[in-house]
Amino acid sequence: MKNRHAARNHRQLQPAGGRGAIARADARHEHASGAVLEVVPDGFGQTTEFATDHVVPEWIKRRVLLLNVTYEPLTALPARRAVVLMACGKADTVHEDEFGPIVHSADWSVQVPSVIRLRTYVRVPYRARIPMTRAALMHRDHFRCAYCGAKAETIDHVVPRSRGGGHSWENCVACCAPCNHRKADKMLSELGWTLRAELVPPSGPHWRLLAATKELHPSWVPYLGVGAA
C-alpha cells in the first residue's frame, strides 16, 4: 500500500504534445521527492505544471515585458507566467536577459527573458485617461523635481489640498524632499517659484504599464518611450 501511494504521488512532468507543451495537473500537490508541483494558469485557458523547491526560486520574482504582436507594450508579467506562455507556444523571446536563469521541463528549457512578444494579436480596451499613480507620475516627470530638477523622492500638490488643490495630473508633480518641506502649504506665487514643465496627463498605451511599474529593465525602454529610473 505504501509503494502504491508513493507511485501515485510520484508524478513526473511529461510533455502533453508539441514543443513546449507540459503536462497539466488538476491541483497543487507534493512530489514524492519533496518538491512541489504547482499549476500555473497562462491566461489563455491552459495550465502548466512546475516543480519547485520549498524555497521560492529567485527568478520567480522577476518581471518580463509582454508585447502585443504589433510590439505594443501590454503589461509586465511575472517571470513564471512569461515562461508558461512560451512553453505553450503563445509567445517568443524578443530580448534575452543575460542574468536570467534557465528553466527546465522534461524535454524543454528556456532562459528567462526580459521581453517577450505574443504570436497572435490581443485587442486592448481603450481607456481615455491614464490613472494617476505614484509610479506613472514619477515617469512623467522623469524622476526629477518639478521645481529644482534634483532627484525626486516625493509627490507634491502644486496648489495645496488645504487650499483647494485637487489630486490630479494637472496639480501633482514629482518633488525632492527639501523643496517639498520648504513649499509646505504655500502657493508658487508666494515663493516666486515656477514649474520646469507644463503639467499635462500622459497619453499612449504604454502608460497603462507605467502606471503600475516603477523600475524598468533597460531592454524595456525602447518600447516605452521613457528613460529608465
C-alpha positions in Angstrom: 0.0 0.0 0.0 2.9 2.4 0.9 4.5 1.7 -2.5 1.2 2.3 -4.4 0.8 5.6 -2.5 4.3 6.7 -3.4 3.8 5.8 -7.0 0.6 7.8 -7.2 2.3 10.9 -5.8 5.5 10.5 -7.9 4.1 12.3 -11.0 6.7 13.5 -13.5 6.4 16.5 -15.8 5.7 15.0 -19.2 5.1 16.8 -22.5 1.4 16.8 -23.5 2.3 17.1 -27.1 4.3 19.5 -29.3 7.3 21.7 -28.4 6.9 23.4 -25.1 3.7 21.8 -24.0 3.9 20.5 -20.5 1.5 18.1 -18.7 -1.4 19.6 -16.9 -2.5 18.9 -13.4 -5.8 19.4 -11.5 -4.4 20.9 -8.2 -1.3 21.8 -6.3 0.3 18.7 -4.8 3.5 17.4 -3.3 6.1 15.3 -5.3 7.5 12.2 -3.6 10.9 13.8 -3.6 9.7 16.7 -1.5 9.4 19.2 -4.4 6.1 20.9 -5.0 4.2 20.6 -8.3 2.3 23.8 -8.8 -0.4 24.5 -11.5 0.1 27.9 -13.2 -2.6 29.3 -15.5 -1.4 31.1 -18.6 -4.4 33.3 -19.0 -5.5 31.6 -22.3 -7.4 28.6 -20.9 -4.4 26.4 -20.3 -2.3 25.5 -17.4 1.3 24.4 -16.9 2.8 22.4 -14.1 6.1 23.4 -12.5 8.2 21.5 -10.0 9.7 23.9 -7.4 11.6 23.6 -4.2 10.1 24.6 -0.8 12.2 27.8 -1.1 10.8 30.1 -3.9 13.5 30.4 -6.6 14.9 33.9 -7.1 13.7 34.0 -10.8 10.1 33.9 -9.7 10.4 37.5 -8.5 11.5 38.8 -11.9 9.1 40.7 -14.3 9.0 40.3 -18.0 7.7 42.9 -20.5 4.9 41.4 -22.7 4.4 42.9 -26.1 1.5 42.5 -28.5 2.2 41.0 -31.9 2.4 44.7 -33.1 5.2 45.3 -30.5 2.8 47.5 -28.4 3.6 47.1 -24.7 0.8 45.3 -22.8 2.0 44.6 -19.3 4.8 43.5 -17.0 4.3 39.8 -16.4 5.6 37.6 -13.5 8.5 35.6 -15.0 6.7 32.4 -14.3 3.7 33.3 -16.4 6.0 34.5 -19.2 7.7 31.1 -19.2 4.2 29.4 -19.4 3.2 31.5 -22.4 6.5 30.5 -24.1 6.1 26.8 -23.1 2.6 26.8 -24.6 3.8 28.3 -27.9 1.9 31.5 -27.4 4.9 33.9 -27.1 8.5 34.2 -28.3 11.6 35.9 -26.8 12.4 39.3 -28.1 15.2 40.2 -25.7 17.1 37.7 -23.6 18.2 38.6 -20.1 21.9 37.7 -19.7 21.3 37.3 -16.0 18.2 35.2 -16.4 18.3 31.6 -15.2 17.4 28.6 -17.4 14.1 26.9 -16.6 13.7 23.3 -17.5 10.8 20.9 -18.1 11.1 17.2 -19.1 12.4 17.9 -22.7 12.4 21.7 -23.0 14.3 24.5 -21.5 14.4 28.3 -21.8 16.4 31.2 -20.4 14.0 33.6 -18.6 13.9 36.6 -21.0 13.4 40.3 -20.3 11.0 40.9 -23.2 8.6 38.5 -24.9 6.1 39.0 -27.8 2.7 37.3 -28.4 2.3 35.3 -31.5 -1.3 36.4 -32.0 -2.9 39.9 -31.6 -4.8 40.7 -28.4 -7.2 43.6 -28.5 -6.8 46.0 -25.6 -9.8 48.0 -24.4 -9.3 51.7 -25.0 -9.0 53.9 -21.9 -9.3 57.7 -22.5 -7.5 58.8 -19.3 -4.5 57.1 -17.7 -4.9 56.6 -13.9 -2.5 58.7 -11.9 -0.3 56.6 -9.7 3.0 57.5 -8.0 4.9 55.3 -10.5 3.3 57.0 -13.5 3.8 60.5 -12.1 7.5 59.8 -11.5 7.9 58.5 -15.0 6.1 61.6 -16.5 8.4 63.9 -14.6 11.5 61.7 -15.3 12.1 61.2 -11.6 13.2 64.9 -11.3 11.9 67.6 -9.0 9.4 69.9 -10.9 10.8 72.9 -9.0 14.6 72.5 -8.9 15.5 69.5 -11.1 17.0 67.4 -8.3 16.2 63.7 -7.9 12.6 63.4 -6.9 11.6 61.4 -3.8 8.1 62.6 -3.0 4.9 63.9 -4.7 3.7 67.5 -4.2 0.4 69.2 -4.9 1.2 72.5 -6.7 -1.9 74.1 -5.3 -2.0 72.6 -1.8 -5.0 70.4 -0.9 -5.6 72.6 2.1 -6.2 75.4 -0.3 -8.5 73.6 -2.7 -6.0 71.9 -4.9 -7.0 68.5 -6.5 -5.2 65.2 -6.7 -4.8 65.1 -10.5 -2.3 65.1 -13.3 -2.7 68.9 -13.6 -1.9 69.6 -10.0 0.6 67.0 -8.9 4.4 66.8 -9.5 7.4 64.8 -8.6 9.4 66.7 -5.9 12.5 66.4 -3.9 12.3 66.3 -0.1 13.9 69.8 0.5 11.5 71.5 -1.9 8.5 69.7 -0.5 9.4 70.7 3.0 10.1 74.3 2.0 7.0 74.7 0.0 4.6 73.2 2.6 1.2 74.7 2.0 2.3 77.8 0.2 1.4 78.8 -3.4 4.1 79.1 -6.0 3.4 82.8 -6.4 4.2 83.3 -2.7 7.6 81.7 -3.1 8.4 83.1 -6.5 8.8 79.6 -7.9 8.0 78.4 -11.4 7.4 74.9 -12.8 10.0 73.4 -15.1 7.4 71.9 -17.4 3.7 72.1 -18.2 1.6 69.7 -16.3 -0.4 67.5 -18.7 -1.8 64.0 -18.4 0.3 61.4 -20.3 -1.2 59.6 -23.3 -0.4 56.4 -25.1 -0.9 52.6 -24.5 2.4 52.1 -22.7 1.2 54.4 -19.9 -1.1 51.6 -18.6 2.1 49.7 -17.8 4.0 52.6 -16.4 1.1 53.4 -14.0 1.9 50.1 -12.3 5.6 49.8 -12.7 8.3 52.0 -11.2 11.5 50.1 -12.0 12.2 49.3 -15.7 14.6 46.9 -17.2 16.9 48.7 -19.6 15.7 46.5 -22.5 12.1 47.8 -22.0 12.9 51.4 -22.6 12.8 51.4 -26.4 9.2 50.1 -26.3 8.0 52.6 -23.6 9.4 55.8 -24.9 10.7 56.9 -21.4 14.0 57.0 -19.6 14.9 54.2 -17.1 14.6 55.2 -13.5 
